[in-house]
Amino acid sequence: MVERREVVQNPILRLLTEPVRERPDARGKDERRIKDFGRLQNHREYLLNRLAALPREVEYRRAAHHGRRLLWAGMHEDSLASTHTPHDLFSAEVGVKMKMAWRDGYVVEVPDSAISNLAGRIAEARTIAHRCDIYSVERLEVFAQILASDDRIDADWAAAPIDETGLRRFNVRIAPLEDTAARQSIMQVFERLANADRLYLDRRAALVILGEEEDKESSRSLTLHSNEDPLPRSSLALGLRDKEGLRDLILTGSITRWEPVAGLQPTLPGEGPEPDVDLPDLENSPVVGVIDGGYHARRYQNAIAWRQAPPLIADALAAKDHGNKVTSVVVDAHLWSNRLRLPQLHCRVGVVQAVPRDRRATMQDDRTLAHIEQAFIDRPDTHVWNLSANADRDCHYDQVSELGHGLAKLARRHNKLLVISAGNRSGGSTRLAPPADCESALVVAGRQHLNDGTVGGPCAVSRTGLGPEGMLKPEASWFSTLRVLGGTSETGTSFAAPLISRLAAHTWENLATPSPDMVKALLLNASDLPSFSHEMGFGSPTRPELPWNCPPHAAIVAWSADLTYMQRYYWLGIRIPPSLMASDRFRGRAKLVAILNPLVNNEGSHYFQTRIEAGLYYRVNQNGAWQNKALAGCSNPHQFETDARREDNKWDPVRIYEKDCRRTVGVTIPGAQPALRVGARLFWRDTFKYSANTIRDTSCKVTFVVMVESRDPGADTYNEFRRIMAEAVESAVIEQDVEVDLES
């Protein structure tokens, strides 16, 4: 029996007010920062001695290309914030150019002709900015030598499978030397290895190495794609015969990055008979694009909305059983696993056959990204896409994989929400696996279930966070042991991810003006954990069960805005319903989710070039002056950068803060009409890469969700909030009927 009823009883709301802006004070380099003059003198003497010694070192000469090489300037531990970037010391005025951030320092291009000029600037140190930079820089090394000492070389070599020609494939980035003769020198290194049959290059390699192939992505407008790196990208795929060939490339200063290339790997399928059950009418159900091994079983043929043709992976090589099972979870997981607490929602499936059964069958190269992008273009009405496959290796601590970076660019460009599994553990490998380091994706880990069908603790099979550069990945988790097509119960993040995908597709379908970050923010707002967990992210989207609907004792308001540099934004007058107040004290729960569409750069270790600072505030009168006081969120401007990255994951684009006063004495918020305000500010780093006009004119979109909840489940909080906010809010949901199968 199927009944049609209205389920959107208390739709989430959209905030209609415009923000108030303030211009914050700018912070520059101040000589008061130099508190230890002995340290200043020691750094000056060290840098002068290093510049004098470097030309005599074999490593320095070996890494030179037409008299140019890359050096690494290591920063003191108290000098990692962007305000201490040493761009005044290493500047074009002395013939030096800063290229990128790398770990706790910066990579600098230094030609032979600039050594004496740089030494003279250090010796004289006439300006405050020069002295501050000298005070901050404590090491100067040949970058190629630093890279060659990385213990990742052996592990990455082992992670690259041998192909049918006996080669191991790698994505590498060419040293960013802009001089034409220097690029030709790099080309000669590659030719030497190729002529010795130790290296294989594709047809476009020479153009990339010589810098003659303009990256199509770099020519795109920042206004249209503000998250994309505006700088040229010199990356290419190559095959290597022996590990020493990789080490040789590194030591010669020809490459600055390498990454093993391997096919995506699904979980191993089980066995069992295929049930034959009739499906309800799915004509009005949303579609999830499933990037997997295709769909080849009988049961869900009526649920297939479209197939991307031709497939990237042939039927004989595709992970067919895995694709079948992921499809079954997308379509009707709540029927297969009917003892688990899951929303009663069906979806249709779009099939992208791109995952092989054997990880050596295909490579994570441009073909994979091109195939997925073509599917994005061909299916403009499919907004949520599931990828339940991962490489068999840990993500890097401070570098995003080329596949994760490429998928993020495609998803941002085509306005798609990618849902990606965190990956399953393999041997001693436990950190989440690429492409789960995709910044724009919603990354999903596994989670156990309790006897009553509700969520439990972490899944022992699932990989855990964090992602590169402190990315809060995975962000979500849900049941990873499910009954799937074939009748067996199987465990893996492959099956947790489509639970999120199907709910995301319905969330998108219900919103009046949906966007990937809005859907993601609403699912994270509904997550059940009070803080981030390395194993389970922010939890499972169960509060509320339908993210576009408010419980009666809560109110959810959402909006998006474009933020620019050197502006502080405040959204005022988010009134607090009476059911959350008691004797001038806030006694409820308040939650803020803010997601930034960041500018990113995949050269070096600073992936995120912009970040968001956000918080929930209220006003207090102190000594006759009204001031903002943080209820949840914000940051300490005096905190060391290392502490801010570790404790608050400072550069992660997802900000989630919560203040729960339901079981405490609460927080005093004065006034006859108590209200909250959301404050936000956009910050940049590595500004040496961009012009002042680019920084001033580039905006980044931020999506906000605020939830307030009463401690009384019977409170009429939603209606109170809607009444006191009046015309400042409107429904953010499309009112529509949804079919509910009562017999299930």
C-alpha angles and dihedrals in degrees: 000000000000123000127190114218140155111258100174097087098148106022119198113258135236119225111231102186123107120235127253113236131215128182109230124216113268119235120216136171109299126190089223085076090070100084098153113053090181089062091049091053093045092051091048093052092045094051093048091049092048093050089051094048101041098076089058095054121099092219091055093051094043093055094051123113113190091334094312130106141158121256127191119226109202115209129220113256092251092053105063097104116104091246088069097054105140096227092129092060096040100046140139089253089078095035096260126122129198110225110179147330117265122185109302095353148025136271114232130191109226123182119202090250092061099055095087093043092051091047090051092052091050093047094050100035091180100168133061090238092054092049092048091052093049088049089055102043113078103161137042118186141157103269094216090057092050090051093047091055091058110117089215091084094079094042093047092048090054091047093058110084119223112250128214091276094054094254130126114220126227138175108224135182119223118234105267097240109148099195111105094221090050091053090050089053089054089050090056091056090054092046091052092055092042093051089052089054091242095113138037123205129191123233097268095048096096092053091051095046092048091046093239097122112081112217107241091215094055092059093060119108118262088220091060098039108020093169095059124098108251092202124092115266117221103192131135142167120245140169123235128200098199139017093242089062088062091047090048091054090051096047092049090059091240097126134032100192141025133186129184114243119220136152122263114267126215125201116270112269125236130220136248144113120297113242118226108217127157116243125221120247104291098181094116097037117113121252126241115200106225115204100195142095095317127251119280107157129099104234102073103037089115089054094056107105096182144338124224107233136238095026119231091226121044118238092251091058102034125108090244100165092048092050090050093053096046087050091054090055092049094049103044115347090152091064097044092047098031095158092064123086100251132147114263095241132136127204137189122228136232111203123224107174101204108123119089127215090230116047090220092059094086139006134236092247137130090287092066094050092043091052093050092046091052089052089051090052095045094049107046092159094058107085107168121059128188124210113181099175133090143181115261097247142071120271114249121262096235108010128072115222118251090242093049091047093046093049091049091053092049094047093049093045095050098036096243131147112225118201111198131184118240090228134242124275118262121194108307092343110110110148116097115281130232133297085035085083089074104128098208096046127093101238117207130204128191127263136188126240130228126231092264092057096255127123120283137175132320123304114248091215097053124096118239140219163297114081126207117308092010095302109174095238132183093042099181140022137192141165111322098180107073139153106248141179107311093042098262128122112237135180127219144107085254087079098039093058097059090052087063093041094056092048090046091053091053091046090054090048092054099048121094094214106017127183132174093252092046092053090045092048093051092051091049090047088056092050113120104220119093093219141012120290123197088219102040106020112215091334136248125326097248103120097095102011090214106043095206092058127073122220111238091252094052141054128208123197124183139181144152131228141177114242128197133197123277094021129110114207128203127187104201136198104036092160121217113231115238091243089068095052131075121176094339091312126119105232101170138077124272124190131185126195118185122176122189125206092218135202105244136193122192096198112101128344102308101083097163112061094180132038138185127232111198140165148160113249141180130196126254131177111234119179091340096310127102113233138178116251122191118242093176134354132005123114143248109260091200094055118113114254092240091054093046091051092048100041103032102018085235100196099043110116092221116081118185121172131170137187115193116190098159093110100031137070087266134222123295111241109177128212140073090262105035113202143173129222131203116226124193139170134184120225131191133204136187087038089166087081096060139054121248089246092054092051093045097046102038116097127193123208118234125193118209132195122181123188126187119188134186123228088228111080089202095055121121092226097142096055091042091054095046091049097049093043090052111167094359090085139039136182113285093196135086107234107232142152118252126199115237122193103221094188092061 
